[in-house]
C-alpha cells in the first residue's frame, strides 16, 4: 500500500508558507515511507476540483484504497504523521 500526501497550495498563500517547513521535516524523517505530491492550485485547477479543494492549505492523505484524512489550514506535524501511519506509511 502506498501512502500519499497531497499538498494543495499557492505561491501567494501565507499559511502555505508556514506549512512547508513542517512537511519538509516529515519528509526528511520518514523518507520513502510516503510520496509527497505538491499541487499548485493555480496551475492544476483540475486536480484541485477533483479533490474539491476550497481553502488553502489543504492536505489530503490517501493510500491505494481511499482518502484516509483531510486537513484544511496549517496542520501540526503530529496530526499529519498519525494520518500517514494510518495510511500505511
N, CA, C and O atoms as CSV, one atom per row, in Angstrom:
chain,resi,resn,atom,element,x,y,z
A,1,UNK,N,N,0.849,-1.177,0.000
A,1,UNK,CA,C,0.000,0.000,0.000
A,1,UNK,C,C,0.899,1.246,0.000
A,1,UNK,O,O,1.840,1.337,0.788
A,2,UNK,N,N,0.609,2.173,-0.864
A,2,UNK,CA,C,1.394,3.393,-0.978
A,2,UNK,C,C,0.645,4.547,-0.331
A,2,UNK,O,O,-0.491,4.846,-0.698
A,3,UNK,N,N,1.292,5.193,0.636
A,3,UNK,CA,C,0.702,6.375,1.267
A,3,UNK,C,C,1.148,7.602,0.485
A,3,UNK,O,O,2.320,7.736,0.134
A,4,UNK,N,N,0.200,8.497,0.216
A,4,UNK,CA,C,0.488,9.736,-0.490
A,4,UNK,C,C,-0.043,10.911,0.316
A,4,UNK,O,O,-1.122,10.847,0.905
A,5,UNK,N,N,0.736,11.982,0.330
A,5,UNK,CA,C,0.296,13.234,0.934
A,5,UNK,C,C,0.228,14.261,-0.176
A,5,UNK,O,O,1.250,14.602,-0.771
A,6,UNK,N,N,-0.952,14.752,-0.459
A,6,UNK,CA,C,-1.134,15.787,-1.465
A,6,UNK,C,C,-1.213,17.127,-0.750
A,6,UNK,O,O,-2.073,17.335,0.106
A,7,UNK,N,N,-0.324,18.017,-1.102
A,7,UNK,CA,C,-0.242,19.343,-0.506
A,7,UNK,C,C,-0.771,20.354,-1.516
A,7,UNK,O,O,-0.075,20.723,-2.462
A,8,UNK,N,N,-2.017,20.803,-1.306
A,8,UNK,CA,C,-2.618,21.801,-2.188
A,8,UNK,C,C,-2.240,23.176,-1.650
A,8,UNK,O,O,-2.555,23.517,-0.510
A,9,UNK,N,N,-1.560,23.960,-2.486
A,9,UNK,CA,C,-1.014,25.242,-2.057
A,9,UNK,C,C,-1.023,26.230,-3.223
A,9,UNK,O,O,-1.377,25.890,-4.351
A,10,UNK,N,N,-0.621,27.467,-2.912
A,10,UNK,CA,C,-0.428,28.502,-3.934
A,10,UNK,C,C,0.723,29.388,-3.488
A,10,UNK,O,O,0.982,29.525,-2.292
A,11,UNK,N,N,1.410,29.987,-4.446
A,11,UNK,CA,C,2.556,30.834,-4.139
A,11,UNK,C,C,2.182,32.037,-3.284
A,11,UNK,O,O,2.998,32.502,-2.488
A,12,UNK,N,N,0.974,32.542,-3.432
A,12,UNK,CA,C,0.524,33.741,-2.722
A,12,UNK,C,C,-0.055,33.445,-1.340
A,12,UNK,O,O,-0.455,34.370,-0.633
A,13,UNK,N,N,-0.106,32.188,-0.949
A,13,UNK,CA,C,-0.773,31.760,0.289
A,13,UNK,C,C,0.197,31.796,1.480
A,13,UNK,O,O,1.122,30.987,1.556
A,14,UNK,N,N,-0.018,32.726,2.395
A,14,UNK,CA,C,0.830,32.845,3.584
A,14,UNK,C,C,0.828,31.600,4.465
A,14,UNK,O,O,1.899,31.108,4.818
A,15,UNK,N,N,-0.354,31.069,4.834
A,15,UNK,CA,C,-0.378,29.850,5.655
A,15,UNK,C,C,0.321,28.661,4.979
A,15,UNK,O,O,0.859,27.789,5.661
A,16,UNK,N,N,0.310,28.628,3.644
A,16,UNK,CA,C,1.008,27.558,2.920
A,16,UNK,C,C,2.511,27.619,3.196
A,16,UNK,O,O,3.173,26.590,3.327
A,17,UNK,N,N,3.036,28.839,3.282
A,17,UNK,CA,C,4.465,29.011,3.564
A,17,UNK,C,C,4.787,28.553,4.986
A,17,UNK,O,O,5.900,28.096,5.246
A,18,UNK,N,N,3.836,28.669,5.905
A,18,UNK,CA,C,4.007,28.174,7.272
A,18,UNK,C,C,3.990,26.651,7.288
A,18,UNK,O,O,4.707,26.031,8.074
A,19,UNK,N,N,3.176,26.041,6.422
A,19,UNK,CA,C,3.052,24.581,6.376
A,19,UNK,C,C,4.276,23.913,5.767
A,19,UNK,O,O,4.624,22.798,6.153
A,20,UNK,N,N,4.931,24.573,4.825
A,20,UNK,CA,C,6.056,23.972,4.096
A,20,UNK,C,C,7.147,23.372,4.981
A,20,UNK,O,O,7.506,22.213,4.771
A,21,UNK,N,N,7.699,24.105,5.971
A,21,UNK,CA,C,8.781,23.521,6.778
A,21,UNK,C,C,8.343,22.284,7.558
A,21,UNK,O,O,9.150,21.389,7.811
A,22,UNK,N,N,7.069,22.233,7.938
A,22,UNK,CA,C,6.548,21.057,8.649
A,22,UNK,C,C,6.574,19.850,7.722
A,22,UNK,O,O,7.008,18.768,8.117
A,23,UNK,N,N,6.109,20.036,6.486
A,23,UNK,CA,C,6.099,18.938,5.517
A,23,UNK,C,C,7.512,18.502,5.153
A,23,UNK,O,O,7.780,17.311,4.998
A,24,UNK,N,N,8.414,19.471,5.018
A,24,UNK,CA,C,9.805,19.140,4.688
A,24,UNK,C,C,10.449,18.316,5.801
A,24,UNK,O,O,11.193,17.375,5.522
A,25,UNK,N,N,10.170,18.659,7.051
A,25,UNK,CA,C,10.735,17.914,8.184
A,25,UNK,C,C,10.193,16.487,8.225
A,25,UNK,O,O,10.937,15.546,8.500
A,26,UNK,N,N,8.908,16.328,7.954
A,26,UNK,CA,C,8.312,14.989,7.940
A,26,UNK,C,C,8.932,14.163,6.821
A,26,UNK,O,O,9.272,12.996,7.019
A,27,UNK,N,N,9.077,14.764,5.655
A,27,UNK,CA,C,9.639,14.034,4.528
A,27,UNK,C,C,11.096,13.645,4.809
A,27,UNK,O,O,11.539,12.555,4.446
A,28,UNK,N,N,11.819,14.537,5.449
A,28,UNK,CA,C,13.212,14.246,5.783
A,28,UNK,C,C,13.300,13.065,6.756
A,28,UNK,O,O,14.176,12.211,6.619
A,29,UNK,N,N,12.394,13.018,7.734
A,29,UNK,CA,C,12.428,11.964,8.744
A,29,UNK,C,C,11.860,10.639,8.251
A,29,UNK,O,O,12.376,9.575,8.595
A,30,UNK,N,N,10.798,10.699,7.447
A,30,UNK,CA,C,10.145,9.459,7.006
A,30,UNK,C,C,10.651,8.966,5.658
A,30,UNK,O,O,10.416,7.817,5.282
A,31,UNK,N,N,11.345,9.833,4.934
A,31,UNK,CA,C,11.958,9.425,3.671
A,31,UNK,C,C,10.984,8.825,2.689
A,31,UNK,O,O,10.012,9.467,2.292
A,32,UNK,N,N,11.246,7.585,2.294
A,32,UNK,CA,C,10.467,6.917,1.255
A,32,UNK,C,C,9.200,6.244,1.765
A,32,UNK,O,O,8.550,5.510,1.020
A,33,UNK,N,N,8.838,6.484,3.026
A,33,UNK,CA,C,7.653,5.826,3.584
A,33,UNK,C,C,6.363,6.338,2.951
A,33,UNK,O,O,5.327,5.677,3.019
A,34,UNK,N,N,6.431,7.519,2.335
A,34,UNK,CA,C,5.249,8.068,1.671
A,34,UNK,C,C,5.700,8.956,0.517
A,34,UNK,O,O,6.862,9.351,0.427
A,35,UNK,N,N,4.757,9.255,-0.354
A,35,UNK,CA,C,5.024,10.119,-1.506
A,35,UNK,C,C,4.394,11.483,-1.238
A,35,UNK,O,O,3.199,11.578,-0.960
A,36,UNK,N,N,5.204,12.534,-1.325
A,36,UNK,CA,C,4.698,13.902,-1.184
A,36,UNK,C,C,4.456,14.465,-2.570
A,36,UNK,O,O,5.362,14.521,-3.402
A,37,UNK,N,N,3.228,14.878,-2.805
A,37,UNK,CA,C,2.861,15.438,-4.096
A,37,UNK,C,C,2.357,16.856,-3.867
A,37,UNK,O,O,1.300,17.051,-3.268
A,38,UNK,N,N,3.109,17.845,-4.341
A,38,UNK,CA,C,2.722,19.245,-4.182
A,38,UNK,C,C,1.868,19.658,-5.380
A,38,UNK,O,O,2.252,19.462,-6.533
A,39,UNK,N,N,0.707,20.231,-5.083
A,39,UNK,CA,C,-0.232,20.621,-6.135
A,39,UNK,C,C,-0.478,22.126,-6.020
A,39,UNK,O,O,-1.127,22.588,-5.082
A,40,UNK,N,N,0.042,22.876,-6.977
A,40,UNK,CA,C,-0.200,24.319,-7.034
A,40,UNK,C,C,-1.580,24.522,-7.654
A,40,UNK,O,O,-1.793,24.226,-8.830
A,41,UNK,N,N,-2.513,25.027,-6.853
A,41,UNK,CA,C,-3.902,25.115,-7.330
A,41,UNK,C,C,-4.066,26.103,-8.485
A,41,UNK,O,O,-5.015,25.982,-9.259
A,42,UNK,N,N,-3.168,27.070,-8.617
A,42,UNK,CA,C,-3.249,27.999,-9.733
A,42,UNK,C,C,-2.865,27.328,-11.054
A,42,UNK,O,O,-3.356,27.705,-12.118
A,43,UNK,N,N,-1.988,26.335,-10.970
A,43,UNK,CA,C,-1.514,25.647,-12.171
A,43,UNK,C,C,-2.277,24.355,-12.448
A,43,UNK,O,O,-2.328,23.899,-13.590
A,44,UNK,N,N,-2.868,23.764,-11.413
A,44,UNK,CA,C,-3.536,22.466,-11.564
A,44,UNK,C,C,-4.947,22.520,-10.989
A,44,UNK,O,O,-5.290,21.782,-10.065
A,45,UNK,N,N,-5.748,23.405,-11.552
A,45,UNK,CA,C,-7.118,23.593,-11.063
A,45,UNK,C,C,-7.970,22.336,-11.209
A,45,UNK,O,O,-8.858,22.087,-10.394
A,46,UNK,N,N,-7.700,21.548,-12.242
A,46,UNK,CA,C,-8.481,20.328,-12.446
A,46,UNK,C,C,-8.273,19.343,-11.297
A,46,UNK,O,O,-9.223,18.696,-10.856
A,47,UNK,N,N,-7.046,19.226,-10.814
A,47,UNK,CA,C,-6.768,18.319,-9.692
A,47,UNK,C,C,-7.421,18.861,-8.419
A,47,UNK,O,O,-8.007,18.102,-7.648
A,48,UNK,N,N,-7.318,20.170,-8.203
A,48,UNK,CA,C,-7.953,20.784,-7.038
A,48,UNK,C,C,-9.468,20.567,-7.072
A,48,UNK,O,O,-10.077,20.285,-6.040
A,49,UNK,N,N,-10.068,20.695,-8.237
A,49,UNK,CA,C,-11.508,20.457,-8.370
A,49,UNK,C,C,-11.859,18.990,-8.123
A,49,UNK,O,O,-12.873,18.683,-7.495
A,50,UNK,N,N,-11.025,18.102,-8.615
A,50,UNK,CA,C,-11.264,16.667,-8.425
A,50,UNK,C,C,-11.335,16.330,-6.936
A,50,UNK,O,O,-12.157,15.514,-6.519
A,51,UNK,N,N,-10.470,16.959,-6.135
A,51,UNK,CA,C,-10.438,16.708,-4.691
A,51,UNK,C,C,-11.296,17.698,-3.906
A,51,UNK,O,O,-11.285,17.687,-2.675
A,52,UNK,N,N,-12.031,18.544,-4.603
A,52,UNK,CA,C,-12.931,19.524,-4.009
A,52,UNK,C,C,-12.226,20.410,-2.983
A,52,UNK,O,O,-12.722,20.619,-1.876
A,53,UNK,N,N,-11.063,20.924,-3.371
A,53,UNK,CA,C,-10.294,21.814,-2.510
A,53,UNK,C,C,-10.892,23.207,-2.616
A,53,UNK,O,O,-11.021,23.757,-3.710
A,54,UNK,N,N,-11.259,23.777,-1.462
A,54,UNK,CA,C,-11.880,25.100,-1.426
A,54,UNK,C,C,-11.063,26.106,-0.615
A,54,UNK,O,O,-11.250,27.313,-0.772
A,55,UNK,N,N,-10.159,25.632,0.249
A,55,UNK,CA,C,-9.346,26.506,1.098
A,55,UNK,C,C,-7.911,26.022,1.085
A,55,UNK,O,O,-7.640,24.850,0.820
A,56,UNK,N,N,-6.981,26.945,1.376
A,56,UNK,CA,C,-5.564,26.607,1.385
A,56,UNK,C,C,-4.947,26.928,2.737
A,56,UNK,O,O,-5.385,27.861,3.411
A,57,UNK,N,N,-3.947,26.178,3.138
A,57,UNK,CA,C,-3.519,24.931,2.520
A,57,UNK,C,C,-4.494,23.799,2.842
A,57,UNK,O,O,-5.136,23.795,3.892
A,58,UNK,N,N,-4.591,22.854,1.934
A,58,UNK,CA,C,-5.338,21.619,2.174
A,58,UNK,C,C,-4.373,20.463,1.981
A,58,UNK,O,O,-3.675,20.376,0.971
A,59,UNK,N,N,-4.347,19.573,2.972
A,59,UNK,CA,C,-3.537,18.360,2.888
A,59,UNK,C,C,-4.482,17.176,2.805
A,59,UNK,O,O,-5.402,17.051,3.613
A,60,UNK,N,N,-4.259,16.316,1.838
A,60,UNK,CA,C,-5.058,15.104,1.705
A,60,UNK,C,C,-4.105,13.923,1.766
A,60,UNK,O,O,-3.128,13.851,1.021
A,61,UNK,N,N,-4.406,13.005,2.664
A,61,UNK,CA,C,-3.591,11.804,2.817
A,61,UNK,C,C,-4.430,10.634,2.336
A,61,UNK,O,O,-5.551,10.411,2.792
A,62,UNK,N,N,-3.848,9.890,1.395
A,62,UNK,CA,C,-4.568,8.771,0.809
A,62,UNK,C,C,-3.628,7.592,0.634
A,62,UNK,O,O,-2.406,7.731,0.683
A,63,UNK,N,N,-4.229,6.430,0.430
A,63,UNK,CA,C,-3.456,5.252,0.044
A,63,UNK,C,C,-4.094,4.686,-1.217
A,63,UNK,O,O,-4.921,5.345,-1.846
A,64,UNK,N,N,-3.722,3.492,-1.580
A,64,UNK,CA,C,-4.239,2.901,-2.816
A,64,UNK,C,C,-5.748,2.669,-2.771
A,64,UNK,O,O,-6.388,2.522,-3.813
A,65,UNK,N,N,-6.313,2.637,-1.571
A,65,UNK,CA,C,-7.719,2.297,-1.423
A,65,UNK,C,C,-8.646,3.514,-1.340
A,65,UNK,O,O,-9.731,3.506,-1.922
A,66,UNK,N,N,-8.223,4.560,-0.621
A,66,UNK,CA,C,-9.129,5.684,-0.396
A,66,UNK,C,C,-8.398,6.860,0.241
A,66,UNK,O,O,-7.224,6.766,0.601
A,67,UNK,N,N,-9.119,7.961,0.370
A,67,UNK,CA,C,-8.625,9.096,1.146
A,67,UNK,C,C,-8.742,8.717,2.614
A,67,UNK,O,O,-9.813,8.329,3.081
A,68,UNK,N,N,-7.634,8.832,3.336
A,68,UNK,CA,C,-7.594,8.453,4.748
A,68,UNK,C,C,-7.920,9.646,5.639
A,68,UNK,O,O,-8.631,9.511,6.635
A,69,UNK,N,N,-7.394,10.817,5.274
A,69,UNK,CA,C,-7.640,12.006,6.088
A,69,UNK,C,C,-7.488,13.250,5.232
A,69,UNK,O,O,-6.881,13.227,4.162
A,70,UNK,N,N,-8.058,14.337,5.736
A,70,UNK,CA,C,-8.041,15.614,5.025
A,70,UNK,C,C,-7.896,16.705,6.078
A,70,UNK,O,O,-8.630,16.730,7.065
A,71,UNK,N,N,-6.946,17.603,5.858
A,71,UNK,CA,C,-6.719,18.704,6.783
A,71,UNK,C,C,-6.825,20.012,6.014
A,71,UNK,O,O,-6.291,20.127,4.911
A,72,UNK,N,N,-7.507,20.998,6.585
A,72,UNK,CA,C,-7.622,22.319,5.984
A,72,UNK,C,C,-7.019,23.322,6.956
A,72,UNK,O,O,-7.369,23.349,8.136
A,73,UNK,N,N,-6.107,24.146,6.447
A,73,UNK,CA,C,-5.395,25.082,7.300
A,73,UNK,C,C,-4.069,24.481,7.726
A,73,UNK,O,O,-3.781,23.318,7.441
A,74,UNK,N,N,-3.264,25.283,8.412
A,74,UNK,CA,C,-1.956,24.806,8.870
A,74,UNK,C,C,-2.183,23.668,9.861
A,74,UNK,O,O,-2.941,23.813,10.820
A,75,UNK,N,N,-1.528,22.546,9.625
A,75,UNK,CA,C,-1.726,21.334,10.412
A,75,UNK,C,C,-0.428,20.949,11.104
A,75,UNK,O,O,0.649,21.018,10.512
A,76,UNK,N,N,-0.542,20.544,12.358
A,76,UNK,CA,C,0.631,20.188,13.148
A,76,UNK,C,C,1.224,18.856,12.699
A,76,UNK,O,O,0.527,17.981,12.186
A,77,UNK,N,N,2.499,18.737,12.902
A,77,UNK,CA,C,3.258,17.561,12.489
A,77,UNK,C,C,2.676,16.264,13.047
A,77,UNK,O,O,2.555,15.277,12.322
A,78,UNK,N,N,2.318,16.260,14.319
A,78,UNK,CA,C,1.813,15.038,14.964
A,78,UNK,C,C,0.555,14.525,14.265
A,78,UNK,O,O,0.392,13.319,14.082
A,79,UNK,N,N,-0.331,15.437,13.878
A,79,UNK,CA,C,-1.575,15.038,13.216
A,79,UNK,C,C,-1.299,14.451,11.835
A,79,UNK,O,O,-1.920,13.467,11.432
A,80,UNK,N,N,-0.366,15.061,11.119
A,80,UNK,CA,C,-0.012,14.583,9.782
A,80,UNK,C,C,0.635,13.200,9.877
A,80,UNK,O,O,0.301,12.297,9.110
A,81,UNK,N,N,1.557,13.045,10.818
A,81,UNK,CA,C,2.249,11.754,10.961
A,81,UNK,C,C,1.281,10.652,11.364
A,81,UNK,O,O,1.413,9.521,10.894
A,82,UNK,N,N,0.308,10.953,12.225
A,82,UNK,CA,C,-0.671,9.945,12.631
A,82,UNK,C,C,-1.500,9.497,11.424
A,82,UNK,O,O,-1.764,8.306,11.259
A,83,UNK,N,N,-1.906,10.444,10.586
A,83,UNK,CA,C,-2.689,10.100,9.403
A,83,UNK,C,C,-1.851,9.318,8.395
A,83,UNK,O,O,-2.351,8.386,7.764
A,84,UNK,N,N,-0.590,9.687,8.240
A,84,UNK,CA,C,0.301,8.938,7.337
A,84,UNK,C,C,0.458,7.500,7.819
A,84,UNK,O,O,0.445,6.563,7.020
A,85,UNK,N,N,0.606,7.337,9.114
A,85,UNK,CA,C,0.736,5.992,9.677
A,85,UNK,C,C,-0.521,5.171,9.396
A,85,UNK,O,O,-0.437,3.998,9.031
A,86,UNK,N,N,-1.679,5.793,9.569
A,86,UNK,CA,C,-2.948,5.123,9.283
A,86,UNK,C,C,-3.067,4.737,7.810
A,86,UNK,O,O,-3.710,3.745,7.466
A,87,UNK,N,N,-2.431,5.544,6.941
A,87,UNK,CA,C,-2.492,5.292,5.508
A,87,UNK,C,C,-1.473,4.237,5.059
A,87,UNK,O,O,-1.475,3.809,3.905
A,88,UNK,N,N,-0.607,3.828,5.989
A,88,UNK,CA,C,0.354,2.774,5.647
A,88,UNK,C,C,1.776,3.241,5.490
A,88,UNK,O,O,2.620,2.467,5.038
A,89,UNK,N,N,2.080,4.477,5.845
A,89,UNK,CA,C,3.457,4.984,5.737
A,89,UNK,C,C,4.313,4.438,6.863
A,89,UNK,O,O,5.501,4.751,6.942
